[in-house]
Amino acid sequence: MTYPIFFKNTPTITLRDPLSNFLGTFEDGIVEFTYLDIVKSAGHSCPTVSGAYLVTIKALELLYPNEIPTRGAIEVSLKGDMKQGVIGVISNVITQITGATELSGFKGLNGKFARNNLMHFNADIDGEIEFKRVDNGKKVTLNYDPSCVKGNPKQQELMMKLMQGIATPLESIEFGKLWQERVENIFKRADEVITISK
């Protein structure tokens, strides 16, 4: 499997998953996610997928500054509707990492380890996405805006050709490289594209 080299250089996310520990899935319940893991699940790499990944990293850093985050113990609220724009894509990325789901997730064992009812849409929050620890109620609300990271001017022209079915094989390859180049630049400028709501 071949993919852009920068995938290997993106930050990883380590969590402790009590359910995985209970069921003997991972030693001590320690699980690690890479951007490549998320891309394989999403089926593609784009500003939305990378943004959701970066927002989750930032939220976990703020909620668990001196400890490993607990998977399945994080409640997530999104301002948008699941059917609106890219909200569904964003929520899917966050679900994969945190385990939080609206209805479809694991319903628990004897009142423990439940992941359903941990994600909410159309939330009344002062920002795009709110992450909250279930154990102590600590929360943080974040926003993601990659508009400051511009794509190569040629990217739009090549996309139009691809959509019209008139792009050459070389133009198709070039478009993909330019598309991923912008994603890489978003990772490099993570501190600029993510803001904390006050």
C-alpha positions as CSV (number, residue, x, y, z in Angstrom):
1,M,0.0,0.0,0.0
2,T,1.5,3.3,-1.1
3,Y,0.4,6.7,0.3
4,P,1.9,10.2,0.9
5,I,5.0,10.1,3.0
6,F,3.7,12.8,5.4
7,F,1.1,10.4,6.8
8,K,4.0,8.8,8.7
9,N,5.0,12.1,10.2
10,T,1.6,13.2,11.6
11,P,1.0,13.0,15.4
12,T,-0.4,9.8,16.8
13,I,-3.1,9.5,19.4
14,T,-2.8,7.1,22.4
15,L,-5.7,6.3,24.6
16,R,-6.6,3.9,27.4
17,D,-9.7,1.9,26.5
18,P,-11.2,0.1,29.6
19,L,-13.5,-2.1,27.4
20,S,-10.5,-3.3,25.4
21,N,-8.7,-4.0,28.7
22,F,-11.7,-5.9,30.1
23,L,-12.0,-8.1,27.0
24,G,-8.2,-8.7,26.7
25,T,-8.1,-6.9,23.3
26,F,-5.1,-4.7,24.0
27,E,-2.6,-5.0,26.9
28,D,-3.7,-2.6,29.6
29,G,-6.3,-1.3,27.2
30,I,-3.7,0.9,25.5
31,V,-4.7,1.7,21.9
32,E,-2.9,4.0,19.4
33,F,-4.4,5.7,16.4
34,T,-2.5,7.1,13.5
35,Y,-3.7,9.4,10.7
36,L,-3.3,6.5,8.4
37,D,-5.7,4.4,10.5
38,I,-8.3,7.2,10.2
39,V,-7.7,7.6,6.4
40,K,-8.2,3.9,5.8
41,S,-11.5,4.0,7.7
42,A,-12.7,7.2,5.9
43,G,-11.5,6.0,2.6
44,H,-9.7,9.3,1.8
45,S,-7.5,12.1,3.1
46,C,-8.9,15.6,2.9
47,P,-9.1,18.9,4.9
48,T,-12.2,17.6,6.6
49,V,-10.7,14.3,7.7
50,S,-7.4,15.9,8.8
51,G,-9.3,18.7,10.6
52,A,-11.4,16.3,12.6
53,Y,-8.3,14.4,13.5
54,L,-6.4,17.5,14.6
55,V,-9.4,18.9,16.5
56,T,-9.6,15.6,18.5
57,I,-5.9,15.7,19.3
58,K,-6.2,19.2,20.6
59,A,-9.3,18.4,22.6
60,L,-7.6,15.4,24.2
61,E,-4.5,17.4,25.0
62,L,-6.6,20.1,26.8
63,L,-8.9,17.6,28.7
64,Y,-6.1,15.2,29.7
65,P,-2.9,17.4,30.1
66,N,-1.1,15.0,32.3
67,E,-2.7,11.6,31.7
68,I,-3.7,9.2,28.9
69,P,-7.2,10.0,27.7
70,T,-9.9,7.4,28.4
71,R,-11.7,6.1,25.3
72,G,-15.4,5.6,25.8
73,A,-15.5,8.3,28.5
74,I,-15.7,11.4,26.3
75,E,-18.9,13.1,25.4
76,V,-19.0,14.9,22.1
77,S,-21.4,17.6,21.0
78,L,-21.5,19.1,17.5
79,K,-23.3,22.3,16.6
80,G,-24.3,21.1,13.2
81,D,-26.8,18.5,12.0
82,M,-25.5,15.0,11.1
83,K,-26.9,15.4,7.6
84,Q,-25.4,18.8,7.1
85,G,-22.4,19.2,4.8
86,V,-19.4,17.4,6.2
87,I,-20.7,17.0,9.8
88,G,-21.2,13.3,9.3
89,V,-17.6,12.8,8.1
90,I,-16.3,14.8,11.1
91,S,-18.4,12.8,13.5
92,N,-17.2,9.5,12.0
93,V,-13.6,10.4,12.6
94,I,-14.2,11.5,16.2
95,T,-16.2,8.3,16.8
96,Q,-13.3,6.1,15.6
97,I,-10.9,7.8,18.0
98,T,-13.1,8.5,21.1
99,G,-15.6,5.7,20.7
100,A,-18.5,8.2,21.2
101,T,-21.6,7.5,19.2
102,E,-25.1,8.8,19.1
103,L,-27.1,5.6,19.0
104,S,-25.3,2.9,17.2
105,G,-22.4,2.3,19.6
106,F,-21.8,-0.4,22.2
107,K,-24.5,-0.3,24.8
108,G,-22.3,-1.6,27.6
109,L,-22.0,-4.5,30.0
110,N,-23.9,-4.4,33.3
111,G,-24.0,-0.6,33.1
112,K,-20.3,-0.2,32.2
113,F,-18.4,0.6,29.0
114,A,-21.4,2.1,27.1
115,R,-20.5,4.3,24.1
116,N,-23.9,5.1,22.7
117,N,-25.5,8.4,23.7
118,L,-22.1,10.0,24.0
119,M,-22.4,12.0,20.7
120,H,-25.0,14.8,20.1
121,F,-25.9,16.9,17.1
122,N,-27.6,20.3,16.8
123,A,-26.1,21.1,20.1
124,D,-26.5,24.6,21.7
125,I,-22.8,25.3,22.1
126,D,-20.5,28.3,21.6
127,G,-18.4,26.8,18.9
128,E,-18.4,23.9,16.4
129,I,-17.4,20.9,18.6
130,E,-17.5,20.4,22.3
131,F,-15.6,17.6,24.0
132,K,-16.4,16.8,27.7
133,R,-15.0,14.3,30.1
134,V,-17.7,12.1,31.6
135,D,-15.8,11.6,34.9
136,N,-15.3,15.2,35.9
137,G,-17.4,17.3,33.5
138,K,-14.3,19.2,32.2
139,K,-15.0,20.4,28.7
140,V,-13.5,22.4,25.8
141,T,-15.2,23.8,22.7
142,L,-13.1,24.0,19.5
143,N,-13.5,25.5,16.0
144,Y,-11.7,24.4,12.8
145,D,-11.2,26.7,9.8
146,P,-8.6,25.7,7.2
147,S,-9.3,28.6,4.9
148,C,-6.0,30.2,5.7
149,V,-4.2,27.3,4.1
150,K,-4.8,27.8,0.4
151,G,-4.5,25.1,-2.2
152,N,-2.3,25.4,-5.2
153,P,-4.1,27.6,-7.8
154,K,-3.8,24.8,-10.4
155,Q,-5.8,22.5,-8.1
156,Q,-9.2,23.9,-9.1
157,E,-8.4,23.7,-12.8
158,L,-7.4,20.1,-12.5
159,M,-10.4,19.2,-10.4
160,M,-12.7,20.7,-13.1
161,K,-11.0,18.6,-15.8
162,L,-11.4,15.4,-13.6
163,M,-15.1,16.1,-13.0
164,Q,-15.6,16.6,-16.7
165,G,-13.7,13.4,-17.5
166,I,-11.2,15.2,-19.7
167,A,-8.1,15.0,-17.5
168,T,-5.1,13.1,-18.7
169,P,-3.6,10.4,-16.4
170,L,-0.7,12.7,-15.6
171,E,-3.1,15.5,-14.6
172,S,-5.0,13.1,-12.4
173,I,-1.8,12.2,-10.6
174,E,-0.8,15.9,-10.3
175,F,-4.2,16.8,-8.8
176,G,-3.9,14.1,-6.1
177,K,-0.4,15.4,-5.2
178,L,-1.6,19.0,-5.0
179,W,-4.7,17.9,-2.9
180,Q,-2.5,16.0,-0.4
181,E,0.0,18.9,-0.4
182,R,-2.7,21.1,1.1
183,V,-3.6,18.5,3.7
184,E,0.0,18.3,4.7
185,N,0.2,22.1,5.1
186,I,-2.9,22.0,7.3
187,F,-1.0,19.6,9.6
188,K,1.9,22.0,9.6
189,R,-0.3,24.9,10.6
190,A,-2.5,23.1,13.1
191,D,-2.2,26.0,15.6
192,E,-3.6,28.4,13.1
193,V,-6.6,26.4,11.8
194,I,-7.9,25.3,15.3
195,T,-9.2,27.9,17.8
196,I,-10.7,27.5,21.3
197,S,-14.0,29.1,21.9
198,K,-14.0,31.4,24.9
